[in-house]
Amino acid sequence: MTALRSLRVAAFLSRRAITRGNRGIIVLTIAMMAIIYAELMFVPSLIQGATNEIQQELREYVTASIAITPSHSDPTIPNAAGLLHRVRTTRGVAAATATSIVGSEVSFGNHTNSWPVLAVDPASYARTFTTPKSMFEGTFLDPGVNDEIVLGIGIAGAGMTHASTYESSLQNVHVGDRVIVTLSGGRTHVFTVKGIYETDLTEANTNAFISTATADTWVPALRGRASAIYVRTKQIGDEKAVIRGLRGDGRHVVYRSWETLSSSVKEITGSFDTIKSVLNAVSLIVAAIAVFIVTYVDLVNKRRTIGIERAIGISGWAITLNYLLKAVVFTFFGVLCGAGLFFGAAIPLVRHHPFQFPIGPVTLSVSSNELRSDAVILLVVALLGALVPAWRAVRIRLIDAVWR
């Protein structure tokens, strides 16, 4: 009963303090909490947006949804056509393509370097990856036997020698130029550059492509085999179900989802998480200090009132709880206003004017878990900021509180 009575008294005191208090201070406190809450959501949402962009580009240009690679006992996948047919008929698969590494060196003039030269079927590769839509010059491969090759901008250079990223490239290769490719087995062949592609993901720009039909002609030992088969699922998150459906056919291959292949993303997002933690800590410290100052100033101005309240029998617990309830109210309305500011202004603005990162345009991506956790953390910080000065205020001697 005593605890319930104290709670009722605290609710009465806090209600009167809010309804009859200084409106300007109340509004500014709520506005401050709203801005802090919006900031707490903004940084993780920006980081999540950047992470989503990197993950999407990995799937679009490098790993697809699932990569099927040979086991350690075999450098290539035998009877790749049979496995490719089974993959394409598996539920949840949107497209699949096979690639074979048929070369490892490209030369132009005095420049030579090692890059993977992949043999692909242009049609199925375009359905699985979006690289063919990212042409910097020219067009992607035509099917059939030809002497055409498509290079990534990291190989061709295309005259962009001012960028440090392309220092090890062939420097100045353009569409129509002829390059020498060292094929598997040591044989060389001259190919005409049909196209140069460029993506926002640097590690995806260092591949060279020729058609599978051409590779069968010049590297017959690899006919019917593949270095990897890439699978594009209909929905993100279906990878495990598709892998379960493909296992059990007795083939010695390894199935890996894009998540297990994204070690570079984990390194980048690890740095992002550190930055997020530092910025969030600063914001929460500011919130705690602000609530502490507001509560402390209010307590200083009402020290005699608090002494009188204690003299007439109101417990120190009820008075302390009064300030905690006020902190809850300020945080509640601050969270509501902050969420409105974030969803009503920040997200639409960034959607129309995205941040330009090296990986491409980045928008905000927020999760419901982040919303809840930020609200709870802000509430805890506000309660601590109000508890410390309130607890200290009710511990002073009653006679000092009344007569000072």
PyMOL commands that set and color helices and strands:
alter all, ss='L'
color gray80, all
select helices_A, chain A and resi 2-20+23-63+80-88+122-128+131-133+153-156+164-166+202-204+212-218+220-222+239-246+263-301+303-311+316-352+368-393+398-403
alter helices_A, ss='H'
color red, helices_A
select strands_A, chain A and resi 66-70+93-108+111-120+135-138+148-152+178-183+188-197+208-211+228-233+253-257+355-357+360-362
alter strands_A, ss='S'
color yellow, strands_A
deselect
rebuild
show_as cartoon
